[in-house]
Amino acid sequence: MRVLMLEGVSQEFGGLRALDGVDLSVEEKTIYGIIGPNGAGKTTLFNLITGIYNPTEGRIVFRDRKLDGLTSYRVARLGIGRTFQNIRLFNRLSVEDNVKVATGWNESILSRLFRRSYAHHDDEQSSYGVKDLLDMMGLYEKRLEYAGSLAYGEQRRLEIARALAGRPSLLLLDEPAAGMNSTEKVELMGLIQHMRDEMHLTILLVEHDMQLVMNTCERIAVLDYGRKIAEGSPEEVKNNPLVIQSYLGVEQ
């Protein structure tokens, strides 16, 4: 079953065409990679899917629901979560509270006024979900520490936990391995596959680490100067002459 479809999606910024007629089709419960050199349009693509930008041309459909024109909040409520290339945590909140924020859990008076918006998240459910997510990310023992005190790789995992706290069915990971050492990258590969299998997620992955992409993704699209130049299995992409010339750089 197809979860996400992009048809002829283009994005312009003041005459600069960051994306040019991109088509994508992502099947349910797959790990789908998007690769390409810096400036290829990968993060712009994520920003379009999550409602930060509206496409100049084309359409984006998630489970038969048109996304273009929706705000980021409404996109998230439909079941799309994401992380960011540059980590965006609340550094002066605890690890636990960073995840609770994403569930809609809050004891402030203002949140009580809007509690109806989060009717499917009572405090007991949220706490249980937070513990599970922190356990999964290996962060439960650090739940009371400030998020800003975590090591870089731990902050990356915390951001993933926060994205999962919104209970998405489609998870967008923007360079989750950036800044990680080799051991952390191997652990991340297993974690991504575990999330897909255990939480029944579809995962869209932007990443520069080719070992992680080739060993984790079932299908890969390659962007270059805003255009999709190739798509296929890891083996097909790795051996595509155009991809080798424009991105990988060497014969495999």
KEKE-3310 file (N, C-alpha, C; in steps of 0.2 Angstrom, whole numbers, plus 5000, padded with zeros to 4 digits):
npx = (5004:5003:5010:5015:5015:5023:5020:5027:5033:5039:5050:5053:5064:5064:5067:5077:5077:5074:5069:5064:5052:5049:5046:5039:5036:5031:5030:5020:5027:5041:5058:5065:5077:5084:5096:5110:5121:5126:5115:5106:5093:5086:5083:5074:5064:5059:5054:5044:5035:5032:5025:5031:5035:5025:5023:5029:5024:5015:5010:5007:5003:4997:4992:4980:4977:4978:4992:4999:4997:4993:4996:5010:5007:4995:4999:5007:4997:4991:4999:5013:5029:5045:5063:5077:5090:5099:5100:5086:5082:5074:5085:5086:5076:5072:5077:5067:5056:5057:5052:5039:5033:5031:5020:5009:5008:5006:5007:5003:4992:4987:4988:4978:4967:4967:4966:4956:4961:4970:4964:4966:4977:4980:4988:4993:4995:5003:5015:5018:5021:5032:5042:5044:5049:5061:5067:5069:5078:5089:5090:5084:5089:5095:5085:5081:5091:5097:5093:5102:5114:5118:5128:5132:5127:5118:5109:5104:5097:5087:5080:5074:5066:5057:5051:5044:5035:5024:5016:5018:5014:5022:5039:5051:5068:5081:5096:5101:5113:5123:5137:5139:5149:5157:5153:5141:5134:5132:5124:5113:5108:5103:5093:5084:5079:5073:5063:5055:5050:5045:5036:5029:5031:5033:5048:5057:5072:5085:5102:5120:5129:5134:5136:5127:5115:5114:5114:5102:5091:5077:5074:5079:5081:5089:5094:5099:5105:5091:5084:5077:5088:5089:5082:5079:5083:5096:5107:5105:5105:5118:5126:5123:5128:5126:5123:5135:5144:5139:5138:5142:5155:5166:5169:5160)
npy = (4994:5011:5024:5038:5050:5060:5071:5078:5088:5104:5118:5134:5148:5164:5164:5154:5137:5125:5112:5102:5096:5084:5067:5054:5039:5030:5015:5007:5004:5003:5006:5020:5028:5044:5052:5062:5076:5090:5103:5098:5097:5089:5092:5102:5095:5087:5098:5102:5091:5091:5103:5115:5122:5127:5119:5125:5120:5105:5091:5084:5069:5060:5045:5046:5059:5076:5085:5098:5115:5113:5117:5114:5109:5103:5093:5085:5081:5072:5061:5061:5062:5070:5072:5084:5091:5100:5099:5101:5103:5106:5112:5116:5109:5093:5077:5068:5077:5083:5074:5072:5084:5083:5074:5080:5081:5091:5101:5114:5129:5134:5123:5115:5122:5119:5105:5097:5096:5086:5074:5060:5057:5054:5058:5046:5037:5045:5045:5032:5029:5038:5032:5020:5024:5031:5020:5012:5020:5020:5029:5030:5030:5042:5051:5062:5071:5087:5090:5097:5093:5080:5069:5071:5060:5055:5065:5065:5053:5056:5066:5058:5050:5060:5063:5052:5052:5058:5049:5044:5037:5039:5042:5054:5056:5066:5066:5058:5051:5061:5067:5056:5043:5028:5016:5021:5023:5010:5005:5014:5009:4997:5002:5009:4999:4992:5001:5002:4988:4985:4995:4997:5006:5018:5024:5038:5042:5054:5054:5055:5046:5032:5019:5016:5020:5011:4998:4999:5004:4999:5005:5018:5035:5047:5063:5077:5094:5097:5089:5072:5060:5046:5031:5016:5000:4997:4991:4994:5008:5010:5005:5013:5023:5037:5041:5037:5046:5059:5059:5048:5046:5036:5021:5006)
npz = (5000:4996:5005:5004:4991:4979:4966:4953:4960:4964:4970:4972:4977:4977:4963:4962:4959:4970:4970:4957:4949:4955:4958:4968:4976:4990:4999:5011:5027:5023:5022:5016:5007:5004:4995:4990:4985:4995:4995:4986:4988:4997:5011:5009:5003:5013:5021:5013:5014:5027:5029:5031:5020:5006:4991:4975:4963:4958:4968:4985:4993:5006:5012:5004:5007:5003:5006:5003:5007:5020:5037:5047:5060:5057:5048:5056:5065:5057:5057:5054:5058:5062:5062:5063:5053:5060:5077:5087:5102:5118:5128:5141:5147:5155:5149:5149:5150:5137:5129:5134:5130:5117:5117:5121:5134:5148:5163:5164:5166:5154:5146:5151:5147:5134:5134:5127:5114:5115:5118:5117:5124:5139:5155:5161:5150:5143:5151:5151:5138:5136:5144:5138:5125:5129:5135:5123:5116:5124:5134:5147:5159:5160:5161:5169:5168:5161:5144:5136:5141:5137:5127:5110:5101:5109:5110:5097:5097:5107:5100:5090:5099:5103:5091:5089:5099:5096:5090:5076:5059:5048:5048:5047:5045:5046:5042:5053:5058:5058:5065:5073:5080:5074:5081:5086:5074:5069:5079:5077:5064:5068:5076:5068:5060:5069:5074:5063:5062:5074:5078:5067:5057:5043:5035:5031:5025:5026:5022:5023:5026:5017:5020:5030:5024:5013:5019:5026:5020:5009:4997:4987:4982:4972:4973:4963:4961:4963:4956:4953:4949:4949:4955:4965:4970:4983:4977:4964:4963:4968:4958:4947:4933:4932:4945:4951:4944:4948:4962:4971:4966:4963:4955:4959)
capx = (5000:5007:5009:5016:5016:5024:5019:5029:5034:5044:5050:5057:5065:5067:5070:5081:5073:5077:5067:5062:5048:5051:5041:5041:5031:5034:5026:5020:5032:5047:5063:5066:5082:5085:5103:5112:5126:5124:5111:5102:5085:5084:5079:5068:5059:5056:5050:5037:5031:5029:5021:5035:5034:5020:5026:5027:5021:5014:5005:5010:4998:4998:4986:4975:4975:4983:4996:5001:4992:4991:5001:5015:5003:4990:5002:5009:4991:4989:5003:5019:5034:5052:5069:5080:5097:5101:5096:5081:5079:5074:5091:5085:5072:5075:5077:5060:5051:5057:5048:5032:5031:5028:5014:5004:5007:5009:5002:5001:4985:4986:4987:4972:4962:4967:4966:4952:4965:4975:4960:4969:4984:4980:4994:4996:4997:5009:5021:5020:5024:5039:5047:5045:5053:5067:5071:5071:5084:5094:5091:5079:5093:5096:5078:5080:5096:5095:5094:5108:5120:5119:5132:5129:5124:5112:5104:5101:5092:5082:5076:5070:5061:5052:5047:5040:5030:5018:5013:5017:5015:5027:5044:5056:5074:5085:5103:5101:5119:5127:5141:5140:5155:5156:5149:5134:5130:5130:5118:5107:5105:5098:5087:5080:5075:5068:5057:5050:5047:5041:5031:5025:5032:5036:5053:5060:5078:5090:5108:5126:5133:5132:5135:5120:5109:5114:5113:5096:5085:5075:5073:5083:5080:5095:5093:5105:5102:5084:5080:5078:5092:5089:5078:5079:5086:5103:5112:5104:5108:5126:5129:5120:5133:5125:5124:5143:5147:5137:5138:5147:5162:5170:5166:5159)
capy = (5000:5017:5029:5044:5051:5066:5071:5084:5093:5109:5123:5140:5153:5170:5162:5148:5131:5120:5106:5103:5091:5077:5061:5049:5034:5027:5010:5006:5000:5002:5011:5023:5033:5050:5054:5067:5080:5096:5108:5094:5098:5084:5095:5106:5090:5086:5104:5102:5086:5093:5109:5121:5126:5124:5118:5130:5116:5098:5089:5079:5065:5056:5041:5049:5066:5081:5089:5104:5119:5112:5119:5109:5106:5098:5088:5081:5077:5066:5055:5062:5065:5071:5075:5090:5091:5103:5096:5106:5101:5111:5111:5117:5104:5087:5072:5066:5082:5084:5069:5073:5090:5080:5070:5085:5081:5097:5103:5121:5131:5135:5116:5112:5125:5115:5098:5093:5094:5080:5070:5054:5057:5056:5058:5039:5035:5048:5043:5025:5030:5041:5027:5015:5027:5032:5013:5010:5025:5019:5036:5031:5031:5049:5055:5068:5076:5092:5088:5100:5089:5074:5068:5072:5055:5054:5070:5063:5048:5060:5069:5053:5048:5065:5063:5046:5053:5060:5043:5045:5031:5040:5046:5057:5056:5071:5065:5056:5049:5066:5068:5050:5039:5022:5012:5024:5022:5003:5005:5017:5005:4992:5005:5011:4993:4990:5005:5000:4982:4985:5001:4997:5013:5019:5028:5041:5044:5058:5053:5055:5040:5027:5012:5016:5020:5004:4993:5000:5006:4995:5008:5024:5040:5051:5070:5081:5100:5098:5084:5065:5057:5039:5028:5009:4996:5000:4988:4997:5014:5010:5004:5018:5027:5044:5042:5037:5052:5065:5059:5043:5048:5031:5015:5002)
capz = (5000:4995:5010:5002:4984:4977:4959:4949:4965:4963:4975:4970:4982:4973:4956:4963:4959:4974:4968:4950:4946:4959:4959:4973:4979:4996:5001:5018:5031:5020:5024:5010:5008:4999:4995:4985:4987:4998:4991:4981:4989:5002:5017:5006:5002:5020:5023:5010:5016:5034:5029:5032:5014:5001:4984:4970:4958:4960:4974:4990:4995:5012:5013:5000:5010:5000:5011:5001:5009:5027:5042:5050:5065:5054:5045:5062:5068:5052:5058:5051:5063:5059:5066:5060:5052:5066:5083:5090:5108:5123:5131:5148:5150:5156:5144:5150:5148:5130:5125:5136:5127:5111:5118:5123:5141:5152:5168:5165:5166:5147:5143:5153:5143:5127:5135:5123:5108:5116:5122:5116:5128:5146:5158:5162:5144:5140:5155:5149:5131:5137:5147:5132:5120:5132:5135:5116:5114:5129:5138:5152:5165:5160:5160:5173:5166:5155:5137:5134:5144:5134:5122:5104:5099:5114:5108:5091:5099:5110:5095:5087:5104:5103:5085:5090:5104:5092:5087:5068:5055:5044:5051:5042:5048:5042:5044:5060:5060:5058:5072:5077:5079:5070:5085:5087:5068:5069:5083:5074:5059:5071:5079:5063:5058:5075:5074:5058:5063:5080:5078:5060:5054:5036:5037:5025:5028:5022:5026:5019:5027:5012:5023:5034:5019:5009:5023:5030:5015:5004:4991:4987:4977:4972:4970:4961:4959:4964:4951:4954:4944:4950:4960:4964:4976:4985:4972:4957:4964:4969:4951:4942:4931:4933:4952:4952:4942:4951:4969:4974:4964:4961:4953:4965)
cpx = (5004:5005:5009:5018:5017:5024:5021:5030:5040:5044:5055:5057:5068:5070:5075:5076:5077:5075:5063:5058:5049:5045:5043:5035:5033:5029:5026:5025:5039:5052:5066:5071:5082:5092:5104:5117:5122:5121:5107:5095:5082:5080:5073:5062:5055:5052:5044:5033:5028:5026:5024:5035:5028:5024:5024:5023:5020:5010:5009:5004:5000:4992:4980:4973:4980:4986:4998:4995:4991:4997:5005:5011:4998:4993:5004:5003:4989:4993:5010:5024:5041:5057:5072:5087:5101:5097:5092:5078:5078:5079:5090:5079:5075:5074:5069:5055:5051:5053:5041:5029:5028:5022:5008:5003:5010:5004:5001:4994:4983:4984:4980:4966:4961:4967:4962:4956:4969:4971:4962:4975:4982:4987:4997:4998:5003:5016:5023:5024:5031:5044:5049:5050:5060:5071:5073:5078:5090:5095:5087:5083:5095:5090:5078:5086:5094:5097:5101:5115:5122:5124:5129:5125:5117:5107:5100:5095:5086:5077:5072:5065:5055:5048:5042:5034:5024:5014:5012:5017:5020:5032:5049:5062:5079:5092:5104:5108:5124:5131:5142:5146:5153:5151:5142:5130:5128:5123:5112:5104:5101:5092:5082:5076:5071:5062:5052:5047:5042:5035:5027:5025:5034:5041:5056:5066:5083:5097:5114:5130:5130:5132:5129:5115:5109:5112:5106:5090:5084:5075:5076:5082:5086:5093:5099:5102:5094:5080:5082:5082:5092:5085:5079:5082:5093:5108:5111:5107:5115:5129:5127:5126:5132:5125:5132:5146:5145:5138:5143:5154:5167:5166:5166:5162)
cpy = (5006:5022:5036:5045:5058:5066:5078:5090:5098:5115:5128:5145:5159:5168:5156:5142:5126:5113:5107:5096:5084:5073:5056:5045:5030:5022:5010:5002:4998:5008:5014:5029:5038:5052:5059:5072:5086:5100:5104:5095:5093:5087:5099:5101:5088:5092:5104:5097:5088:5099:5115:5126:5123:5124:5123:5127:5109:5097:5084:5076:5060:5052:5044:5056:5071:5085:5096:5109:5119:5114:5113:5106:5101:5092:5083:5077:5072:5060:5055:5066:5066:5073:5080:5089:5094:5102:5102:5103:5107:5109:5111:5113:5097:5082:5070:5071:5084:5080:5070:5079:5087:5076:5074:5085:5088:5099:5110:5123:5131:5128:5114:5115:5121:5108:5094:5092:5088:5075:5062:5052:5059:5055:5051:5036:5038:5046:5036:5025:5033:5036:5022:5018:5028:5025:5011:5014:5024:5025:5036:5032:5039:5054:5061:5073:5081:5089:5090:5097:5083:5074:5069:5066:5053:5059:5068:5058:5051:5063:5064:5051:5054:5065:5057:5047:5055:5055:5043:5038:5032:5044:5048:5059:5060:5070:5063:5053:5054:5067:5062:5046:5032:5017:5014:5023:5015:5002:5008:5013:5000:4996:5007:5005:4991:4994:5003:4994:4982:4990:5001:5004:5013:5025:5031:5044:5048:5057:5053:5049:5034:5020:5011:5016:5013:4998:4993:5000:5000:4998:5015:5028:5045:5058:5073:5088:5100:5093:5077:5062:5049:5037:5020:5006:4999:4997:4992:5004:5015:5009:5008:5023:5034:5045:5042:5043:5058:5065:5054:5044:5043:5025:5010:4995)
cpz = (5000:5001:5008:4995:4983:4969:4956:4954:4964:4968:4972:4976:4978:4967:4956:4963:4963:4973:4961:4948:4949:4960:4964:4975:4984:4998:5008:5021:5028:5023:5017:5010:5002:5000:4990:4989:4991:4993:4985:4982:4994:5008:5015:5005:5008:5022:5019:5012:5023:5034:5031:5026:5010:4994:4979:4964:4961:4966:4978:4993:5001:5013:5010:5003:5007:5006:5009:5003:5017:5031:5044:5056:5062:5051:5051:5064:5063:5053:5055:5056:5059:5064:5061:5059:5058:5072:5086:5096:5113:5128:5139:5151:5151:5150:5144:5147:5140:5126:5127:5132:5120:5111:5119:5130:5144:5157:5169:5164:5158:5144:5145:5149:5136:5128:5130:5116:5109:5120:5122:5120:5135:5149:5159:5156:5142:5144:5152:5142:5132:5139:5142:5127:5123:5133:5128:5114:5119:5133:5145:5159:5166:5159:5164:5172:5161:5149:5134:5136:5141:5128:5115:5101:5103:5112:5102:5093:5103:5105:5092:5092:5104:5097:5086:5095:5102:5089:5079:5065:5050:5047:5047:5047:5044:5045:5051:5062:5060:5065:5076:5076:5076:5074:5085:5080:5067:5073:5080:5068:5062:5074:5074:5060:5063:5075:5069:5059:5069:5081:5071:5057:5046:5038:5031:5028:5023:5026:5021:5020:5023:5015:5027:5029:5015:5013:5027:5025:5010:4997:4992:4981:4978:4969:4968:4958:4958:4960:4954:4948:4944:4955:4959:4971:4977:4980:4966:4958:4964:4962:4946:4940:4933:4941:4954:4950:4946:4959:4972:4972:4961:4959:4959:4963)
residu = (MET:ARG:VAL:LEU:MET:LEU:GLU:GLY:VAL:SER:GLN:GLU:PHE:GLY:GLY:LEU:ARG:ALA:LEU:ASP:GLY:VAL:ASP:LEU:SER:VAL:GLU:GLU:LYS:THR:ILE:TYR:GLY:ILE:ILE:GLY:PRO:ASN:GLY:ALA:GLY:LYS:THR:THR:LEU:PHE:ASN:LEU:ILE:THR:GLY:ILE:TYR:ASN:PRO:THR:GLU:GLY:ARG:ILE:VAL:PHE:ARG:ASP:ARG:LYS:LEU:ASP:GLY:LEU:THR:SER:TYR:ARG:VAL:ALA:ARG:LEU:GLY:ILE:GLY:ARG:THR:PHE:GLN:ASN:ILE:ARG:LEU:PHE:ASN:ARG:LEU:SER:VAL:GLU:ASP:ASN:VAL:LYS:VAL:ALA:THR:GLY:TRP:ASN:GLU:SER:ILE:LEU:SER:ARG:LEU:PHE:ARG:ARG:SER:TYR:ALA:HIS:HIS:ASP:ASP:GLU:GLN:SER:SER:TYR:GLY:VAL:LYS:ASP:LEU:LEU:ASP:MET:MET:GLY:LEU:TYR:GLU:LYS:ARG:LEU:GLU:TYR:ALA:GLY:SER:LEU:ALA:TYR:GLY:GLU:GLN:ARG:ARG:LEU:GLU:ILE:ALA:ARG:ALA:LEU:ALA:GLY:ARG:PRO:SER:LEU:LEU:LEU:LEU:ASP:GLU:PRO:ALA:ALA:GLY:MET:ASN:SER:THR:GLU:LYS:VAL:GLU:LEU:MET:GLY:LEU:ILE:GLN:HIS:MET:ARG:ASP:GLU:MET:HIS:LEU:THR:ILE:LEU:LEU:VAL:GLU:HIS:ASP:MET:GLN:LEU:VAL:MET:ASN:THR:CYS:GLU:ARG:ILE:ALA:VAL:LEU:ASP:TYR:GLY:ARG:LYS:ILE:ALA:GLU:GLY:SER:PRO:GLU:GLU:VAL:LYS:ASN:ASN:PRO:LEU:VAL:ILE:GLN:SER:TYR:LEU:GLY:VAL:GLU:GLN)
# end
